[in-house]
């Protein structure tokens, strides 16, 4: 009996303490809402411009048939049907978190490139996905409008611009031809070339070309 | 005696577990910033009108310049407060947002472009500051003066497909218009090529 009297108050105290501590668990459901990465990290990720990919880089990757890119159009379906980038998938922004599309966004295989008319909606989509810690997401800087202005309809540099601008222009022009744009000077150029070349051939070229070829073939003959 | 030893062990174990729980609770750091919305709700927020035009500004709207201090000092919109975008979660700055929210004032963020302001906007909205919007302006400096122009966001640009079609049409029309000169040019070229070939064959025969 004496032992029983000793035990009971102790147990009562201990069990009471445990119940009080269990009350602390009530606090936890509040943090359950905290879905995704910490706000501080989200902010610093979202401010950093490293998510952007330029239209030139994208054009280069499309033309070189880079298999690792996946283009995602976050505009609504009507705009998507009207015009979009080649081989892109449509995920309207309001359905971004739809389970059907999760496979496109949360994966490690592709470099996903989000785009919209300018980069605004795509940025919003990117930030939401970043909170969920999806990797390999990028945003096309300037979106479709920038794509149109730089790749589809590049502006010809003026005479006082540096050589790099001309190189960039010739790249963009070639890219736009790849995407189906045709230029008037495409027609003119071959014509004018022929017009220039033809008279030269008749007058001077035969004389020059013939001796060169003979020289090349002579050593081969000796070899036999 | 045996029973007493048993109860001693049990109580020691109980005290230790309680200590562990207490230490765990003490070391648990409460996160400084808490999202008040989940991602689905945050997605719904993006569909709202998050922009305010410069003409809609009134005394109930506080302007916040999210550019850095240097740019702010070069020039800023009148009555704007400078909070660098990367510093919005610092305690002092968060307090500013909290007091503004309590006072029922609206907040308009602006940077050099509207898209600069989107990161702070979305983070603040997800932390529960529903009174935050973006001022739809582009800013640029010209001779130490800030030039503010209204910005259009997600404006529909020119249709790429149509542009490609019209460019193809133009070229096709030109091609149709210029079929005649081509054969004329080609004819003399052919004549020139033939003598060349004859000359080529001669040395080869000799070689064999």
Interface residues (C-beta under 8 A of the other chain):
Chain A: X3 X6 X7 X10 X14 X17 X18 X21 X24 X30 X31 X33 X34 X35 X36 X38 X39 X40 X42 X43 X44 X46 X47 X79 X82 X83 X93 X94 X96 X97 X116 X117 X118 X119 X120 X121 X123 X124 X127 X128 X131 X132 X144 X145 X147 X148 X149 X152 X153 X179 X180 X181 X182 X183 X184 X186 X187 X188 X191 X194 X195 X197 X198 X201 X202 X205 X206 X209 X210 X213 X214 X217 X218 X220 X221 X224
Chain B: X3 X4 X7 X11 X14 X15 X18 X21 X22 X25 X31 X32 X33 X34 X35 X36 X38 X39 X40 X42 X43 X46 X47 X85 X86 X88 X89 X114 X115 X118 X119 X120 X122 X123 X126 X127 X153 X154 X155 X156 X157 X158 X159 X160 X161 X162 X163 X164 X167 X168 X170 X171 X174 X175 X178 X181 X182 X185 X186 X188 X189 X192 X195 X196 X199 X200 X203 X204 X206 X207 X208
